[in-house]
Amino acid sequence: MGEFSFTVEVENEHKLIIRPKGSLDFHTVGILKQAIYPLAVNEDVVDITFDYADVDYSDSSAFGLLLKLSRTVDGEVRVINARPSLKRLFQMAGFDTLFFKGEDHDHDHIA
């Protein structure tokens, strides 16, 4: 298992930008959740963006965290810069339209 790290940036007091680096699995997602969840339940935080540029692996536990956060904040939880293999994982799980807003497909609401 490679090294896992992450940074959390607060933008405009209402938006968190989380940049995980390495693999997102049950263990590392647990670490991430402990760090992020107290920030997410803060009423000031409305949007959370996960920058997956340095994520090389993700399992279903990451979906659990994303879903939990999306139910917690008033705004949006989104994933950006995911590698094609990770995007396919989201598509297979049916979460691509939920978390890839404004990336690749801006037409989520087709009449």
Secondary structure in CASP SS format (residue, H / E / C, confidence):
PFRMAT SS
TARGET T0000
AUTHOR 0000-0000-0000
METHOD secondary structure of the structure
MODEL  1
M C 1.00
G C 1.00
E C 1.00
F C 1.00
S E 1.00
F E 1.00
T E 1.00
V E 1.00
E E 1.00
V E 1.00
E E 1.00
N C 1.00
E C 1.00
H C 1.00
K E 1.00
L E 1.00
I E 1.00
I E 1.00
R E 1.00
P E 1.00
K E 1.00
G E 1.00
S E 1.00
L E 1.00
D C 1.00
F H 1.00
H H 1.00
T H 1.00
V H 1.00
G H 1.00
I H 1.00
L H 1.00
K H 1.00
Q H 1.00
A H 1.00
I H 1.00
Y H 1.00
P H 1.00
L H 1.00
A H 1.00
V C 1.00
N C 1.00
E C 1.00
D C 1.00
V C 1.00
V C 1.00
D E 1.00
I E 1.00
T E 1.00
F E 1.00
D E 1.00
Y C 1.00
A C 1.00
D E 1.00
V E 1.00
D E 1.00
Y E 1.00
S E 1.00
D C 1.00
S H 1.00
S H 1.00
A H 1.00
F H 1.00
G H 1.00
L H 1.00
L H 1.00
L H 1.00
K H 1.00
L H 1.00
S H 1.00
R H 1.00
T H 1.00
V C 1.00
D C 1.00
G C 1.00
E C 1.00
V E 1.00
R E 1.00
V E 1.00
I E 1.00
N C 1.00
A C 1.00
R C 1.00
P H 1.00
S H 1.00
L H 1.00
K H 1.00
R H 1.00
L H 1.00
F H 1.00
Q H 1.00
M H 1.00
A H 1.00
G C 1.00
F C 1.00
D H 1.00
T H 1.00
L H 1.00
F H 1.00
F C 1.00
K C 1.00
G C 1.00
E C 1.00
D C 1.00
H C 1.00
D C 1.00
H C 1.00
D C 1.00
H C 1.00
I C 1.00
A C 1.00
END
